Amino acid sequence: MLISVPMLLAAIFMSLSYILYPIEVISPGYLSFKRIIGVYSPWLALVAVYGLCVLGGVSFPAYPSLLDMFSSSMPVQSWSLLLLCVLFLLPVLFLFFIPYTRRYNNTDKQWIAKYTLCFTVNTMAYLVVLTVDAPLVKILYYYISVGCSLYIAYMELFERLIRQQASIVEVESDEGDVASAKSSQQSPLCERVVHYMTSTSAYRNPDLSMTMLATALYTNRTTLSLAMRELGYPTSTRTSIPCA
C-alpha cells in the first residue's frame, strides 16, 4: 500500500462521512442539503487544488510509509501528505460546534465524549498504519477498527436507544382519566408541533413545508411525519392545528 495524495483524500472523505450520523443524533434536523455541502466543502476545495496541480504538471510522490518519506530527501510536494494526515484528524472536532439543545436532542454529553474518543482512537490507529508498514501493525489496526465499530453499536443499542425507551416508559403515568392518559402518551415532538403552530400561527403560511417545519423544530421529516400522524393529522403542514 503506497501513501499518496488520492488515498489520503479518500480517507478524509470517509472521516467527514463518519461524523454525519453523530451530527444528526446531537441536533436532529440540523443537517440540510446546504449544510451537508458545507461539511464536505473543505474536502472539495482540497480535491480542486489537487486537480489543478496535476493539470499544471505538478507530481506528488507516493511512499510505502510516512517513515520512508522522512528517511528520503523530501520534495516540497511531500509536505502535502503531512498536511492531509493532520486534516484527517480534524473532522471529529466539528461535533463540538453543533448546536446542542438539551431538551430536544437524542443523546447527552457523555455519549458525545465516548463517540469522539472512539473516533479519535480509530483515526490515530489508521495513522499508525500509515507510519509503520508492518503486517503486525495492520492486523492490530483491523481489531481496533472492528472493536470501535462494535462499541459504537453497543452505545447505540444499550446506552442510547434502550435506556431512553426505558426512561420514557418509567415516566408515563398508569393512572388518570382518558384525556390525561392520551396527553401523557404523546411524544415530546407532538407537544412541540402544537406549541410551534399555535404560538407562531405557522399554519397560516401557505408556503410552509415539512422541511421548513422540521428545521424549525430541529428534527427530520420522517420523525415529524410520525408526530403529525400521532396528532391525528395528515402529513401536510398546511393542515391547521386547533389551539388548545
C-alpha positions in Angstrom: 0.0 0.0 0.0 1.5 3.3 -1.1 0.7 6.5 0.7 -0.4 9.0 -1.9 -2.5 12.2 -2.1 -5.5 10.4 -3.7 -5.5 7.8 -0.9 -5.4 10.5 1.8 -8.1 12.5 0.1 -10.3 9.4 0.2 -9.5 8.9 3.9 -10.6 12.5 4.6 -13.8 11.9 2.7 -14.6 8.8 4.9 -13.7 10.8 8.0 -16.2 13.5 7.1 -18.8 10.9 6.3 -18.2 9.3 9.7 -19.4 12.3 11.6 -22.7 12.9 9.7 -24.6 10.4 11.9 -23.5 11.8 15.3 -24.4 15.3 14.0 -27.9 14.2 13.3 -28.1 12.5 16.7 -26.8 15.6 18.6 -29.1 18.0 16.8 -32.0 16.3 14.9 -32.9 18.2 11.8 -29.7 20.2 11.7 -28.3 18.6 8.5 -29.8 20.0 5.4 -28.5 19.8 1.8 -26.7 23.1 2.2 -25.1 22.1 5.5 -24.0 18.7 4.1 -22.3 20.6 1.3 -20.7 22.8 3.9 -19.4 19.8 5.8 -17.7 18.5 2.6 -16.6 21.9 1.3 -13.1 21.6 2.7 -12.6 18.3 1.0 -14.0 19.6 -2.2 -11.5 22.5 -2.0 -8.6 20.1 -1.5 -9.7 18.0 -4.4 -9.9 21.1 -6.6 -6.4 22.2 -5.6 -5.0 18.7 -6.2 -6.7 18.6 -9.6 -5.3 22.0 -10.6 -1.8 21.0 -9.5 -2.0 17.8 -11.6 -3.2 19.7 -14.6 -0.3 22.1 -14.1 2.2 19.3 -14.3 3.0 19.0 -10.5 3.8 15.5 -9.5 3.1 14.1 -5.9 5.4 11.2 -5.0 4.0 8.2 -3.2 5.7 6.3 -0.3 5.4 2.9 1.3 5.0 4.6 4.7 5.5 8.0 6.4 8.8 6.8 7.8 10.1 6.2 4.3 9.1 9.7 3.4 11.2 11.1 6.2 14.2 8.9 5.5 14.5 10.2 2.0 15.0 13.7 0.6 11.6 15.2 0.8 10.5 17.4 -2.1 8.1 20.3 -1.4 5.2 18.2 -2.7 5.7 15.6 0.0 4.7 18.0 2.7 1.2 17.8 1.3 1.0 14.3 2.7 1.7 15.5 6.2 -0.9 18.3 5.8 -3.5 15.8 4.7 -2.7 13.5 7.7 -3.3 16.4 10.1 -6.6 17.3 8.3 -7.6 13.6 8.6 -7.8 14.1 12.4 -9.8 17.3 12.4 -13.4 16.4 11.4 -14.2 15.0 14.8 -13.7 18.4 16.4 -16.7 19.7 14.3 -19.0 17.7 16.7 -18.3 20.2 19.4 -19.6 23.1 17.3 -23.0 21.6 16.5 -25.9 23.3 18.4 -26.7 21.1 21.3 -30.3 21.5 22.6 -30.5 19.8 26.0 -34.3 19.3 25.7 -34.7 18.2 22.1 -31.5 16.3 21.5 -31.3 12.5 21.1 -28.3 12.0 23.4 -26.2 13.6 26.1 -22.7 15.0 26.5 -21.4 11.6 27.8 -22.4 9.9 24.6 -20.7 12.7 22.5 -17.5 12.3 24.5 -17.5 8.5 24.1 -18.2 8.7 20.4 -15.4 11.3 20.0 -12.9 9.1 21.8 -13.8 6.1 19.7 -13.5 8.1 16.5 -10.1 9.5 17.6 -8.7 6.1 18.5 -9.8 4.7 15.2 -8.2 7.6 13.2 -5.0 7.5 15.2 -4.7 3.8 14.7 -5.0 4.4 10.9 -2.2 6.9 11.0 0.0 4.4 12.8 -0.6 2.0 9.9 0.5 4.7 7.5 3.6 5.4 9.6 4.7 1.8 10.1 4.5 -0.6 7.2 4.4 -3.8 9.1 1.9 -6.8 8.9 1.5 -6.9 12.7 0.5 -3.3 12.8 -2.1 -3.8 10.1 -3.5 -6.8 12.0 -3.8 -4.8 15.2 -5.5 -1.9 13.3 -8.1 -4.4 12.0 -9.0 -5.5 15.5 -9.0 -1.9 16.8 -11.3 -0.8 13.9 -13.7 -3.7 14.5 -13.7 -3.0 18.2 -14.5 0.7 17.7 -17.4 -0.3 15.4 -18.8 -2.8 17.9 -18.5 -0.3 20.7 -20.4 2.3 18.7 -23.1 -0.3 18.0 -23.2 -1.1 21.8 -23.6 2.6 22.6 -26.5 2.9 20.1 -28.4 -0.2 21.3 -27.9 -0.2 25.1 -26.8 3.3 26.1 -29.0 5.4 23.9 -32.0 3.6 22.4 -32.9 1.0 25.1 -32.2 3.3 28.1 -34.1 6.2 26.6 -37.0 3.9 25.8 -37.0 2.6 29.4 -36.9 6.1 30.8 -39.9 7.1 28.7 -41.8 4.1 30.0 -41.0 4.9 33.6 -42.3 8.5 33.4 -45.6 7.5 31.8 -48.5 7.6 34.2 -50.6 4.5 34.7 -53.5 6.4 36.2 -55.7 9.3 35.2 -58.7 9.9 33.0 -58.7 9.3 29.3 -57.7 12.8 28.3 -54.7 13.0 30.7 -53.6 9.5 29.6 -53.7 10.4 26.0 -51.7 13.5 26.6 -49.1 11.7 28.6 -48.6 9.2 25.8 -47.9 11.8 23.2 -44.3 12.3 22.3 -42.5 15.5 23.2 -42.3 16.3 19.5 -46.1 16.4 19.3 -46.2 19.0 22.1 -43.5 21.0 20.2 -45.6 20.9 17.0 -48.7 22.1 18.7 -46.8 24.8 20.6 -45.0 26.0 17.5 -48.1 26.1 15.3 -50.2 27.9 17.9 -47.5 30.4 19.1 -46.3 31.4 15.6 -49.6 30.8 13.6 -47.4 29.0 11.1 -50.4 27.1 9.8 -51.5 30.4 8.2 -48.3 30.3 6.0 -49.3 28.8 2.6 -45.6 28.2 1.8 -44.9 26.2 4.9 -43.4 22.8 4.1 -42.4 19.7 6.0 -38.8 20.6 5.5 -39.3 24.1 6.9 -41.2 22.8 9.9 -38.6 20.0 10.6 -35.8 22.6 10.5 -37.6 24.9 12.9 -38.2 22.0 15.3 -34.7 20.6 15.0 -35.9 17.2 13.7 -36.2 15.4 10.4 -39.1 14.8 8.0 -39.6 11.2 8.9 -39.9 11.8 12.7 -42.1 14.9 12.1 -44.5 12.8 9.8 -44.9 10.3 12.6 -45.7 13.0 15.1 -48.3 14.5 12.7 -50.0 11.2 12.4 -49.9 10.7 16.1 -51.8 14.0 16.5 -54.4 12.7 14.0 -53.5 15.0 11.1 -52.3 14.1 7.6 -48.6 14.7 6.9 -49.1 18.1 5.5 -48.0 21.3 7.3 -50.8 23.2 5.7 -53.4 21.5 7.8 -54.3 23.8 10.7 -53.9 22.6 14.2 -56.6 24.0 16.5 -55.5 25.9 19.6 -55.7 24.0 22.9 
